[in-house]
Amino acid sequence: MVSQPAYIANLKEYARRRMKDYETEGAELIENYNNESDRGTIILAATNIEDILEMKITDKLPALAGDETARKKIFDHDGLISSFSKRIEMAYAMGIIDKAYRKKIDLIREMRNACAHARFPLSMEKQVLQDASKALLMATWDDLKDHEPVTLRNAFLMECTFIGHYILTGDKIEGYEAQMRHYHELKASGVIT
């Protein structure tokens, strides 16, 4: 194996760093979304959901808790659950998420992949991303105050927050009123601004 300069190894290690504590690190990550483009926000929000899935799967596989080598063999590179799509399917198979949420998370994965790989500009200004957002936000689409790009971006982020909450707790926050109540709780606690 060819050795890498420390700055490359450090950069790769930082990029692979996973969320370990949703309560403390989640707030910092959510706050960072304000500094990102629509594209970057979608990629980061989806990656956070992917990390939460990994955390919950790991919680249900106790042998991995103290064995980093075994965990890496399962989750990293060519491991059994190394991709976002495999984590979605495993979380569904383990009963962490239900069929409806499997579909939602898979749509978020597709949006993330499009944002990561599109060769042309992609933002909430583009109809293709608006259509995908509409499919994700179907339950609350009509209740949005408007369908402007900034509103869609914020609604997407909130939906990802609700999905992360569901994965972690099993508690679904569905419907406009429940989501708005939760949103105001997050705002009051300072998690979001």
Short mmCIF file of the C-alpha atoms (twelve columns), coordinates in Angstrom:
data_MODEL
# 
_entry.id   MODEL 
# 
loop_
_atom_site.group_PDB 
_atom_site.id 
_atom_site.type_symbol 
_atom_site.label_atom_id 
_atom_site.label_alt_id 
_atom_site.label_comp_id 
_atom_site.label_asym_id 
_atom_site.label_seq_id 
_atom_site.Cartn_x 
_atom_site.Cartn_y 
_atom_site.Cartn_z 
_atom_site.pdbx_PDB_model_num 
ATOM 1   C CA . MET A 1   0.000   0.000  0.000   1 
ATOM 2   C CA . VAL A 2   1.301   3.434  -0.945  1 
ATOM 3   C CA . SER A 3   1.604   5.787  1.983   1 
ATOM 4   C CA . GLN A 4   -0.171  9.112  1.793   1 
ATOM 5   C CA . PRO A 5   0.921   12.463 3.073   1 
ATOM 6   C CA . ALA A 6   -0.556  13.201 6.495   1 
ATOM 7   C CA . TYR A 7   -2.703  16.027 5.110   1 
ATOM 8   C CA . ILE A 8   -4.456  13.619 2.699   1 
ATOM 9   C CA . ALA A 9   -4.920  10.952 5.367   1 
ATOM 10  C CA . ASN A 10  -6.290  13.573 7.784   1 
ATOM 11  C CA . LEU A 11  -8.653  14.974 5.145   1 
ATOM 12  C CA . LYS A 12  -9.988  11.502 4.343   1 
ATOM 13  C CA . GLU A 13  -10.406 10.678 8.023   1 
ATOM 14  C CA . TYR A 14  -12.340 13.901 8.603   1 
ATOM 15  C CA . ALA A 15  -14.572 13.272 5.566   1 
ATOM 16  C CA . ARG A 16  -15.405 9.752  6.822   1 
ATOM 17  C CA . ARG A 17  -16.164 10.924 10.352  1 
ATOM 18  C CA . ARG A 18  -19.621 9.756  11.376  1 
ATOM 19  C CA . MET A 19  -22.079 11.334 13.739  1 
ATOM 20  C CA . LYS A 20  -21.826 9.605  17.109  1 
ATOM 21  C CA . ASP A 21  -24.202 11.613 19.253  1 
ATOM 22  C CA . TYR A 22  -27.267 12.942 17.482  1 
ATOM 23  C CA . GLU A 23  -28.290 15.151 20.407  1 
ATOM 24  C CA . THR A 24  -25.093 17.206 20.555  1 
ATOM 25  C CA . GLU A 25  -23.683 16.899 17.036  1 
ATOM 26  C CA . GLY A 26  -27.070 17.026 15.292  1 
ATOM 27  C CA . ALA A 27  -27.724 20.625 16.327  1 
ATOM 28  C CA . GLU A 28  -24.320 21.708 14.991  1 
ATOM 29  C CA . LEU A 29  -24.923 19.929 11.695  1 
ATOM 30  C CA . ILE A 30  -28.405 21.398 11.283  1 
ATOM 31  C CA . GLU A 31  -27.069 24.900 11.970  1 
ATOM 32  C CA . ASN A 32  -24.434 24.388 9.264   1 
ATOM 33  C CA . TYR A 33  -27.126 23.912 6.607   1 
ATOM 34  C CA . ASN A 34  -27.617 27.687 6.526   1 
ATOM 35  C CA . ASN A 35  -24.136 28.030 5.013   1 
ATOM 36  C CA . GLU A 36  -24.731 25.500 2.232   1 
ATOM 37  C CA . SER A 37  -26.249 25.631 -1.227  1 
ATOM 38  C CA . ASP A 38  -29.451 23.675 -1.863  1 
ATOM 39  C CA . ARG A 39  -27.304 20.965 -3.374  1 
ATOM 40  C CA . GLY A 40  -24.935 20.833 -0.398  1 
ATOM 41  C CA . THR A 41  -27.835 20.898 2.044   1 
ATOM 42  C CA . ILE A 42  -29.509 17.902 0.396   1 
ATOM 43  C CA . ILE A 43  -26.246 15.952 0.358   1 
ATOM 44  C CA . LEU A 44  -25.552 16.700 4.034   1 
ATOM 45  C CA . ALA A 45  -29.103 16.065 5.254   1 
ATOM 46  C CA . ALA A 46  -29.195 12.728 3.423   1 
ATOM 47  C CA . THR A 47  -25.772 11.774 4.750   1 
ATOM 48  C CA . ASN A 48  -26.968 12.517 8.283   1 
ATOM 49  C CA . ILE A 49  -29.929 10.182 7.765   1 
ATOM 50  C CA . GLU A 50  -27.508 7.556  6.484   1 
ATOM 51  C CA . ASP A 51  -25.380 7.973  9.626   1 
ATOM 52  C CA . ILE A 52  -28.442 7.710  11.883  1 
ATOM 53  C CA . LEU A 53  -29.403 4.467  10.120  1 
ATOM 54  C CA . GLU A 54  -25.893 3.154  10.758  1 
ATOM 55  C CA . MET A 55  -26.133 4.120  14.439  1 
ATOM 56  C CA . LYS A 56  -29.470 2.330  14.885  1 
ATOM 57  C CA . ILE A 57  -28.325 -0.771 13.004  1 
ATOM 58  C CA . THR A 58  -25.170 -0.860 15.140  1 
ATOM 59  C CA . ASP A 59  -27.294 -0.536 18.297  1 
ATOM 60  C CA . LYS A 60  -29.153 -3.700 17.299  1 
ATOM 61  C CA . LEU A 61  -25.919 -5.574 16.581  1 
ATOM 62  C CA . PRO A 62  -24.242 -5.557 20.025  1 
ATOM 63  C CA . ALA A 63  -21.107 -7.424 18.914  1 
ATOM 64  C CA . LEU A 64  -20.169 -4.389 16.803  1 
ATOM 65  C CA . ALA A 65  -20.292 -1.953 19.735  1 
ATOM 66  C CA . GLY A 66  -16.810 -2.708 21.020  1 
ATOM 67  C CA . ASP A 67  -15.257 -4.114 17.866  1 
ATOM 68  C CA . GLU A 68  -14.286 -1.323 15.451  1 
ATOM 69  C CA . THR A 69  -12.630 -3.779 13.054  1 
ATOM 70  C CA . ALA A 70  -15.842 -5.807 12.713  1 
ATOM 71  C CA . ARG A 71  -17.912 -2.616 12.390  1 
ATOM 72  C CA . LYS A 72  -15.694 -1.405 9.556   1 
ATOM 73  C CA . LYS A 73  -16.003 -4.756 7.773   1 
ATOM 74  C CA . ILE A 74  -19.787 -4.381 7.857   1 
ATOM 75  C CA . PHE A 75  -20.174 -0.662 7.091   1 
ATOM 76  C CA . ASP A 76  -17.062 0.542  5.234   1 
ATOM 77  C CA . HIS A 77  -15.995 0.216  1.597   1 
ATOM 78  C CA . ASP A 78  -17.245 -3.126 0.236   1 
ATOM 79  C CA . GLY A 79  -18.891 -4.231 3.475   1 
ATOM 80  C CA . LEU A 80  -22.257 -5.924 3.703   1 
ATOM 81  C CA . ILE A 81  -24.002 -2.643 4.582   1 
ATOM 82  C CA . SER A 82  -21.575 -0.167 3.021   1 
ATOM 83  C CA . SER A 83  -23.998 1.802  0.847   1 
ATOM 84  C CA . PHE A 84  -26.923 4.026  1.729   1 
ATOM 85  C CA . SER A 85  -29.327 1.774  -0.184  1 
ATOM 86  C CA . LYS A 86  -28.092 -1.311 1.710   1 
ATOM 87  C CA . ARG A 87  -28.515 0.495  5.024   1 
ATOM 88  C CA . ILE A 88  -32.067 1.414  4.101   1 
ATOM 89  C CA . GLU A 89  -32.893 -2.200 3.260   1 
ATOM 90  C CA . MET A 90  -31.198 -3.520 6.409   1 
ATOM 91  C CA . ALA A 91  -33.009 -0.990 8.623   1 
ATOM 92  C CA . TYR A 92  -36.290 -2.087 7.040   1 
ATOM 93  C CA . ALA A 93  -35.450 -5.784 7.487   1 
ATOM 94  C CA . MET A 94  -34.563 -5.175 11.148  1 
ATOM 95  C CA . GLY A 95  -37.794 -3.291 11.821  1 
ATOM 96  C CA . ILE A 96  -36.063 0.041  12.464  1 
ATOM 97  C CA . ILE A 97  -38.103 1.706  9.728   1 
ATOM 98  C CA . ASP A 98  -41.392 0.770  8.119   1 
ATOM 99  C CA . LYS A 99  -42.246 0.471  4.433   1 
ATOM 100 C CA . ALA A 100 -43.503 4.056  4.070   1 
ATOM 101 C CA . TYR A 101 -40.321 5.470  5.606   1 
ATOM 102 C CA . ARG A 102 -38.168 3.125  3.555   1 
ATOM 103 C CA . LYS A 103 -39.739 4.738  0.484   1 
ATOM 104 C CA . LYS A 104 -39.176 8.278  1.819   1 
ATOM 105 C CA . ILE A 105 -35.556 7.621  2.732   1 
ATOM 106 C CA . ASP A 106 -34.910 5.997  -0.628  1 
ATOM 107 C CA . LEU A 107 -36.254 9.123  -2.358  1 
ATOM 108 C CA . ILE A 108 -33.914 11.255 -0.233  1 
ATOM 109 C CA . ARG A 109 -31.062 8.938  -1.280  1 
ATOM 110 C CA . GLU A 110 -31.978 9.471  -4.942  1 
ATOM 111 C CA . MET A 111 -32.073 13.245 -4.421  1 
ATOM 112 C CA . ARG A 112 -28.673 13.093 -2.727  1 
ATOM 113 C CA . ASN A 113 -27.203 11.049 -5.564  1 
ATOM 114 C CA . ALA A 114 -28.562 13.467 -8.161  1 
ATOM 115 C CA . CYS A 115 -27.107 16.423 -6.254  1 
ATOM 116 C CA . ALA A 116 -23.742 14.712 -5.865  1 
ATOM 117 C CA . HIS A 117 -23.427 13.580 -9.470  1 
ATOM 118 C CA . ALA A 118 -25.276 16.120 -11.639 1 
ATOM 119 C CA . ARG A 119 -22.937 17.799 -14.084 1 
ATOM 120 C CA . PHE A 120 -25.205 20.799 -14.473 1 
ATOM 121 C CA . PRO A 121 -26.459 23.225 -11.814 1 
ATOM 122 C CA . LEU A 122 -29.073 21.723 -9.527  1 
ATOM 123 C CA . SER A 123 -31.025 23.623 -6.912  1 
ATOM 124 C CA . MET A 124 -34.566 24.003 -5.628  1 
ATOM 125 C CA . GLU A 125 -35.027 26.408 -8.573  1 
ATOM 126 C CA . LYS A 126 -34.999 23.405 -10.933 1 
ATOM 127 C CA . GLN A 127 -38.300 21.681 -11.640 1 
ATOM 128 C CA . VAL A 128 -36.773 18.194 -11.371 1 
ATOM 129 C CA . LEU A 129 -35.758 18.827 -7.763  1 
ATOM 130 C CA . GLN A 130 -39.084 20.521 -7.025  1 
ATOM 131 C CA . ASP A 131 -40.915 17.443 -8.329  1 
ATOM 132 C CA . ALA A 132 -38.841 15.122 -6.137  1 
ATOM 133 C CA . SER A 133 -39.456 17.429 -3.164  1 
ATOM 134 C CA . LYS A 134 -43.172 17.390 -3.869  1 
ATOM 135 C CA . ALA A 135 -43.159 13.584 -3.814  1 
ATOM 136 C CA . LEU A 136 -41.287 13.604 -0.479  1 
ATOM 137 C CA . LEU A 137 -43.487 16.305 1.041   1 
ATOM 138 C CA . MET A 138 -46.757 14.945 -0.321  1 
ATOM 139 C CA . ALA A 139 -48.429 14.856 3.112   1 
ATOM 140 C CA . THR A 140 -47.730 18.529 3.790   1 
ATOM 141 C CA . TRP A 141 -47.365 19.937 0.263   1 
ATOM 142 C CA . ASP A 142 -50.746 21.678 0.227   1 
ATOM 143 C CA . ASP A 143 -50.112 23.169 3.680   1 
ATOM 144 C CA . LEU A 144 -46.884 24.918 2.676   1 
ATOM 145 C CA . LYS A 145 -47.332 28.678 2.623   1 
ATOM 146 C CA . ASP A 146 -45.858 28.728 -0.898  1 
ATOM 147 C CA . HIS A 147 -43.724 26.561 -3.143  1 
ATOM 148 C CA . GLU A 148 -40.826 28.955 -3.453  1 
ATOM 149 C CA . PRO A 149 -37.317 27.430 -3.464  1 
ATOM 150 C CA . VAL A 150 -36.469 28.634 0.056   1 
ATOM 151 C CA . THR A 151 -39.726 27.180 1.410   1 
ATOM 152 C CA . LEU A 152 -39.038 23.844 -0.312  1 
ATOM 153 C CA . ARG A 153 -35.501 23.785 1.061   1 
ATOM 154 C CA . ASN A 154 -36.739 24.437 4.611   1 
ATOM 155 C CA . ALA A 155 -39.560 21.884 4.259   1 
ATOM 156 C CA . PHE A 156 -37.050 19.308 2.951   1 
ATOM 157 C CA . LEU A 157 -34.776 19.950 5.938   1 
ATOM 158 C CA . MET A 158 -37.628 19.661 8.397   1 
ATOM 159 C CA . GLU A 159 -38.790 16.413 6.778   1 
ATOM 160 C CA . CYS A 160 -35.251 15.046 7.119   1 
ATOM 161 C CA . THR A 161 -35.251 16.112 10.785  1 
ATOM 162 C CA . PHE A 162 -38.577 14.321 11.347  1 
ATOM 163 C CA . ILE A 163 -37.250 11.214 9.610   1 
ATOM 164 C CA . GLY A 164 -34.093 11.263 11.755  1 
ATOM 165 C CA . HIS A 165 -36.275 11.587 14.851  1 
ATOM 166 C CA . TYR A 166 -38.362 8.617  13.705  1 
ATOM 167 C CA . ILE A 167 -35.300 6.441  13.085  1 
ATOM 168 C CA . LEU A 168 -33.888 7.279  16.511  1 
ATOM 169 C CA . THR A 169 -37.073 7.033  18.566  1 
ATOM 170 C CA . GLY A 170 -39.684 5.189  16.488  1 
ATOM 171 C CA . ASP A 171 -41.937 8.228  16.996  1 
ATOM 172 C CA . LYS A 172 -43.503 9.536  13.789  1 
ATOM 173 C CA . ILE A 173 -44.116 13.259 13.484  1 
ATOM 174 C CA . GLU A 174 -46.608 13.338 10.665  1 
ATOM 175 C CA . GLY A 175 -49.159 15.834 9.496   1 
ATOM 176 C CA . TYR A 176 -48.849 19.572 9.275   1 
ATOM 177 C CA . GLU A 177 -49.940 20.381 12.835  1 
ATOM 178 C CA . ALA A 178 -47.612 17.830 14.479  1 
ATOM 179 C CA . GLN A 179 -44.728 18.926 12.292  1 
ATOM 180 C CA . MET A 180 -45.287 22.612 13.036  1 
ATOM 181 C CA . ARG A 181 -45.469 21.863 16.768  1 
ATOM 182 C CA . HIS A 182 -42.180 19.957 16.583  1 
ATOM 183 C CA . TYR A 183 -40.617 22.710 14.464  1 
ATOM 184 C CA . HIS A 184 -41.517 25.334 17.070  1 
ATOM 185 C CA . GLU A 185 -40.098 23.112 19.842  1 
ATOM 186 C CA . LEU A 186 -36.812 22.827 17.942  1 
ATOM 187 C CA . LYS A 187 -36.767 26.569 17.368  1 
ATOM 188 C CA . ALA A 188 -37.517 27.322 21.042  1 
ATOM 189 C CA . SER A 189 -34.728 24.982 22.166  1 
ATOM 190 C CA . GLY A 190 -32.253 26.727 19.851  1 
ATOM 191 C CA . VAL A 191 -31.547 23.661 17.729  1 
ATOM 192 C CA . ILE A 192 -32.642 25.613 14.661  1 
ATOM 193 C CA . THR A 193 -32.709 29.349 14.037  1 
# 
